[in-house]
Amino acid sequence: MIRNRVLKKPRKNFQNYRKSYDINITYDNYFRSARIWFLGYDEFNYPLSYKKVLKDISPEHNKITVTIDPHPYQELNFINVHPCK
C-alpha cells in the first residue's frame, strides 16, 4: 500500500539558486597554452562574488590552480584556471 506523503514546507533560508557562467579562452604566450576564464552570474544576472564562485570549485584547486585575476581583454576580474599547475 502506498501512502500519500505530506510534503514539508521548505526552510525559510532555502532558495532555488541558479548560477550561470561566461567562459572565455585566451592563449597565454608565456606558458604556451590555453587559459580559461570564468565570470559567474546569479539568478538576477549580477556578477557572483569570488567566495560564491569558489564554492563551485573543488577544495584541492581553490586558490592554487584557480584564482581571480584581471582579464587581459576586458576590464573585469575573472576566475582564472592556471595552465601551469
Long-range contacts (C-beta under 8 A, 24 or more apart in sequence): 17-42, 17-43, 18-42, 18-43, 19-43, 19-48, 19-52, 19-56, 24-71, 24-74, 24-78, 26-72, 26-73, 28-83, 31-83, 31-84, 33-83, 33-84, 34-83, 35-80, 35-81, 35-82, 35-83, 36-80, 36-81, 37-71, 37-78, 37-79, 37-80, 37-81, 38-78, 38-79, 38-80, 38-81, 39-76, 39-78, 39-79, 40-79, 47-76, 50-79, 53-79
